[in-house]
């Protein structure tokens, strides 16, 4: 078994890889617009070769991120002289259950809002992008 592992490792190092794929990561920070002080970090991932995308949210008072699965994106032309507005929806999956969804509203490079809907309670929460933060993926949002 040890011999097989050594041979496999040597082959990986000596044989060129046939495809290189780089996953890009973007991080955005959001703050609640209503009463309570709720903050979360939204991370999106995209692989240009496989055309795969995924995301997660992590609330500032939580130690674990929640997985999101891309649902759809809708384009709306509000003014022909301006960039289109996009609403991108992500489904929240927590502990193997679909528990809610996030809808990100953006136009050009600006993110106007993130709206979270909790499926169990039916409540909607509106968050605004924290434009003061421009976090790199290595450190994320610094609350």
N, C-alpha and C positions, 0 to 999 in steps of 0.2 A: 504494500500500500504506500509506503514511504517512497519507494522507487517511482511509482506511478505519479505521485504528487510532484516529485522533482522533475520528471520528464514533462509533465503538463506545464509546469511553471517555466521551464526552459523553452518550450514551444511558444508560449505566450510572449516571451521576451524576444525571441528570435524571428518569429513570423510577423510580417507587417499586418496590421489590421486593415480590413477591406473598406470599412466605413468609419468615419469619425463624426460623432454627433455631439453637439454642445447644447446643453440645456440652459436656456437663459432664465434668470430669476429676476422678478420685479417685486419690490416691497413698497406698500403704501400704508400710511398710518391714518386711523380714523378715530374721531371723537363723537360722542353722542350729542345730538342737538337738543335733547329734552332733559329735564330735571337731573337725573343721576349722572355722575361722572363715570362714563363707561368708555374705555379705549380698547381698540384692538388693532392688530397688525394683520394685513392681508398680504399673502405671498402667492404670486402666480408663477407657474413654471411652463416653459414651452420648449419642445424639441422640434427643430425645423426639419429634420430628416424624416422622422416618423409622423410628424404633424400631430403629436400628442400634446395635450395641455392638462394641467391640474392646478389645484390651489389649496390653500389652507388659511384658516384664521386662528389667531391666538390672542385671547383677551389678556390685558395687562395684569390681571390678578389671577391668571391661570398658568399652570406649569406645562400644560400640554396643548398642542395645536389640534384643531378640528379639521378633518379632511373635507374638501369640497370637490364636487365633480361638475365639470362644465355641462350646462344644459343647452343654452342657445344664446344667440346674439341677434339683436334687432336693430336695424338702422332706420333713422328717421331724418329726413331733410326738413329742417325748420326754416332755413333761409338759403337760397341757392348760392349766396355769396359767402357763406360760412361753412366750416366743416360740418359733416353730418353728426347727429347725436346718436350715440350707441347705448343700448341697454343690454348688458351682459348678465346672464343669470347663471348662478352656481347653486347646486343642491348640497345641503349640509348632511354629512353622514357621521353620526356619532355612535360609537359602540355597536356598529352594524345596523343601525336604524336610520332611516331618512327622517330627520328631525326639523328641517327648515330649509329656507333658501335665502340667498343674498342676490340682490339686483344692483349692479353698479351702473350708474348713469354718467357718461363721459362725452366730451366733445373735444376733438383734437387731443391735445395732451392734458387737458384739464378733466379731473374727476370731480363731478359736482356733488354726488351723494352715493351712499351705499345704504340700501334699505334691506333690513333683515325681517323676515317673517317666520315666527315660531309656529310650526304646524300644530303642536299640542294645544297651545293657548289661543292661537289665531292672532296674537298681538304682533304689531309692526313697529319696528324701531328705525329711526332715521339717523344716519351718521354722516358727518361731513369730513372731507379729506383734510388732514392737518397739513396745510401748505408750508408751515414753518419747518417741517421735518422732511428731509430728503435722504432717507437712510440707505446705506449700502447693504447688500444682502448679508454680509459677514456679521454685522452688528444688529440690524433691524431697528425697530422703533425704540427710542430711549425715553420712556415715560419718566 
